[in-house]
Amino acid sequence: MQDMIKRIVEADNHAKALEEANEKAARIERQKIEEQAEAIYQKYMNQAQEEVAKNDAYLRVRMDRKLRDISARQESALIKLKSDFEQNRDRWVDEIVSRVLS
């Protein structure tokens, strides 16, 4: 009977040791999985940030080019308007005065 109780206690202790070992192994595996997940997350975040930086640089160049084009067109339009004004100023004044006095 004593021997039987001793075996039961040993089996119980062995089961507890196995359970603790399994829990420890599970914690280690969870930690590894979390570390791998974080590494994967960081990898993709870094790639995304690099892609955003490239797109940002590309868009800045494109917008600068568009701004220069628009500024050039505005400058051209301003020159044309000034030229039209200089050429037609007297005629327009005469026409306005004529219409007002008519």
C-alpha positions, 0 to 999 in steps of 0.5 A: 500500500505504501508503495502504491501511494509512493507511485501515485505521488511520484506519478503526480510529481512527474505529471506536474513537472511535465505540465510545468515543462509544457507551460514553459515551452508554450510561453517560449513558443508564444514569445517566439511567435510574438517576436516573429510577428513584430519582426514581420510587422517592422519589416513591412512598416519599413518597406511601406515607409520607404515606398511612401518616401519614394512616392513623396519625392516623386510627387514633389518633383511632379508638383514642382514641375506643374507649378513651374508650368503654371507660373510660366503660363501665367507670366505669358498671359500677363505679358500678353495682357500688358501688351494688349493694354499698351496697344489698345489703351487709347482706343478703349478709353476713347470707346468708353468715353464715346459710349458714356457720352452717347 
